[in-house]
Amino acid sequence: MSSVEMAKSGPLRTVLRFAVDALIGLVLFLAFAFAVGAYESHATATHRLGGILSMSSSAGDLLKFSLDDSPLLAAAVVATAVPVPHTDTISGAHATTRDTAYLLLAGIFSALVAFNLAFFRHLRREYASPR
């Protein structure tokens, strides 16, 4: 193969490798999404929390946690007990559908995996010990 042919096959090879890496990222994303979806469909709210927080709203249950015990636990209890009104802060904002959100997340995750693998290959080429 001449140097001209190798130069032409270089960008094509890079694009194909990036596409394969993005496909690997897409497969990983789908595996994670299906695993999380299966877990959420079979788990109850108390099972997901592991029994740490009770969903009771009595004042005694809210006051039994102090900031000395665990600030994060106390904040979580207060956050679940105090209802916050939901208002749109941006008047022109529209809700993203579930399918659109999955497509965006899949594309972003695939691109991250592909770019990370390309970067690791670059590091391997640059810092490989000479033979």
LOPA-991882 format. One record per residue (C-alpha): x, y, z; residue in three letters. Coordinates in pm, whole numbers, plus 50000, padded with zeros to 5 digits. Layout:
N
XYZala...
***
This chain:
131
500005000050000met501485033449903ser501655063550135ser498865080849938val496515051249988glu497405049850358met496685087050396ala493255082550238lys492395052750457ser493455071150775gly490415093950816pro488025066450709leu489545042850963arg489255069451233thr485605075851151val484805038651149leu486565033651483arg484625062951631phe481355048351499ala482145014351652val483025031051985asp479785050951977ala477875018651909leu479575002652210ile478515032852418gly474945029652290leu474824992852385val476145001052733leu473575028752774phe470735005852670leu471934979252914ala472035004753198phe468645019453103ala466944985453090phe468554974853419ala467415006453596val463955003953441gly463594967853552ala464714976753904tyr462305005953931glu459364986153801ser459814959154066his460874979954365ala458584998454602thr459305032654747ala460245019155090thr462394991854939his464345017154729arg465085038255034leu466225007755224gly464005015155521gly466185044455632ile463495070755596leu459895064655685ser457235081855480met455365092655792ser454615129555823ser454005132356198ser455855159756383ala457415134956626gly459035115756342asp460405147756192leu461865159856522leu463585127356617lys466435135756377phe468835162656486ser471605179856294leu474135162956523asp473015128456407asp473285133456034ser472765166255851pro472045148755522leu469455125755679leu467755154855856ala467715175055533ala466205145555345ala463455141555605val462635178655596val462715179055215ala460205150555197thr457945166255459ala457745201855324val455785205055000pro457235229554750val454965245154488pro456185238354137his456135268553910thr457755274153574asp460665297953618thr461005302353243ile457765310253065ser458855295452732gly460165262552871ala458475230952750his458655196552907ala460825171352725thr459085138852644thr460445106852789arg461475093352448asp463305125452358thr465125124852691ala466225088852633tyr467485097352285leu469435127352413leu470955107352698leu471825078552465ala473555101852220gly475485120052490ile476515087752663phe477625072252332ser479675102952243ala481315103252587leu482305066752555val483625071852202ala485655102752294phe487065086052606asn488145055352410leu489735077552145ala491585096752414phe492825064552579phe494055051952240arg495855084852187his497545081852527leu498535046052453arg500135056552123arg501925086552272glu503205070752589tyr503835035052476ala507315022852553ser509505020252241pro510094985052117arg
***
